[in-house]
């Protein structure tokens, strides 16, 4: 499936829906989504900072290297649901797209969890950079929680070495 096929248009707005099953508990999955150090291990080496209260702000990036995203925690229901506004910051092309929304939904299924990530409120011709990395992020999350190991695919740890110059 191409990056373009990962996004569909509904009512004039684009959205991407990503579903994955992970052998873990809802609490551990929630922790992996909201903990800065755990997030770095599967999210291109990029952490996240917030107090995780409804209405609070969050920021995502590598301090002194790159800002990735910022927004507001719209709904915070640990360990089941997190809804965030999402403003991409890593390039002028994605900044021009404005604000979208990301919803994380965790549902226990037996001894595993179903994680549904919906990235919506995107423009119809949204830049594929906004949603094209979700499968690598979610694959890294699944690998980390099920094996304790990190993926070493080319992009999965892109910003994990602060000495590397990633400027365009």
C-alpha positions, 0 to 999 in steps of 0.5 A, a space after each residue: 500500500 502506498 502512502 497516498 492509499 493510507 489516507 482517504 477523503 471523507 466529507 471533503 476532509 482527509 483521514 488516515 486510520 491505522 489499527 494494530 494489535 499489541 500483546 500488552 496491557 492498556 496501562 503499559 500501552 498508555 505509558 508507551 504513548 505518553 512517556 518521553 523516554 519510551 516514546 523516543 524508542 519507537 518514534 524516530 528517536 523523538 520524545 514528547 512532553 506534556 502534563 497530560 491534563 485535558 486542555 494542556 499543551 504538548 510538544 514533540 521533538 529533539 531539543 536543540 535538533 528539530 521540532 516535530 509537532 505541538 498541540 493540545 490534549 483535547 481528551 485524556 482518558 487513561 488508559 483508553 483514549 487520547 485525542 490531540 490537536 496536531 500541528 506538524 513543525 518539521 518542514 515548511 511543507 507540513 507547517 503549511 497544512 495547519 492543524 489536524 487531529 490524532 486520536 489514540 483508542 486502546 481496547 483490551 482484547 484477551 491478553 492484548 490490546 487493539 490500538 486504533 490511531 485516527 489522524 483526521 481533519 487533514 486537507 483533501 490534498 494533505 502532504 503525505 509526510 503528515 500520515 506516511 510514518 504512522 505504520 513505522 511508528 506503530 510497528 516500532 511500538 508493537 516491537 518495543 512492547 512485545 520484545 523489549 527491542 527497538 526496530 533498526 529500520 532506516 527511518 525508525 531511529 532517524 533523530 536518535 543520534 543528536 550528533 547527526 545533522 538532519 537539516 535539509 
